[in-house]
Amino acid sequence: MPEGLTGFLLGVFGMAIVSRGWEALQTVPVAAIWQAVIDRISGRKGGA
């Protein structure tokens, strides 16, 4: 395969994979997960 075509295809498929990953990340409640982590850490510090 020519170098230009290989780079183009790699970029297109790479961006498609990143796009799917970003869509999956948007469905995860990140704020709730971070709040649970912070609560757990602050709970350990307060208990110790």
KOLZATI-974827 format. One line per field, with one value per residue (C-alpha): residue number from 0; x, y, z. Coordinates in Angstrom, 1 decimal. Layout:
N
k: c(NUM	...)
east: c(X	...)
north: c(Y	...)
up: c(Z	...)
***
This chain:
48
k: c(0	1	2	3	4	5	6	7	8	9	10	11	12	13	14	15	16	17	18	19	20	21	22	23	24	25	26	27	28	29	30	31	32	33	34	35	36	37	38	39	40	41	42	43	44	45	46	47)
east: c(0.0	1.2	2.3	-0.3	-3.2	-2.0	-1.8	-5.2	-6.8	-5.1	-6.3	-9.9	-10.2	-8.3	-10.8	-13.7	-12.4	-11.8	-15.3	-16.9	-14.9	-15.9	-19.6	-19.3	-17.6	-20.4	-23.0	-21.0	-22.0	-18.5	-19.6	-21.2	-18.2	-15.8	-18.1	-18.1	-14.3	-14.0	-16.4	-14.5	-11.2	-12.5	-14.2	-10.9	-9.1	-11.8	-11.8	-8.1)
north: c(0.0	3.5	5.5	8.2	5.8	3.8	7.0	8.1	4.8	4.6	8.1	7.4	4.1	5.6	8.5	6.1	4.2	7.3	8.6	5.3	5.6	9.2	8.2	5.5	7.8	10.3	7.7	7.0	9.2	10.5	13.1	10.5	8.2	11.1	12.0	8.4	8.3	11.7	10.5	7.3	9.1	11.7	9.0	7.2	10.3	11.2	7.7	7.4)
up: c(0.0	-0.6	2.4	1.9	1.7	4.7	6.8	5.6	6.5	9.8	10.6	9.6	11.5	14.5	14.6	14.4	17.3	19.4	18.5	19.7	22.9	23.5	22.9	25.5	28.0	27.6	28.7	32.0	34.9	35.5	38.1	40.3	40.1	41.0	43.9	45.2	45.0	46.8	49.5	50.0	50.3	52.6	54.7	55.1	56.1	58.6	60.1	60.5)
***
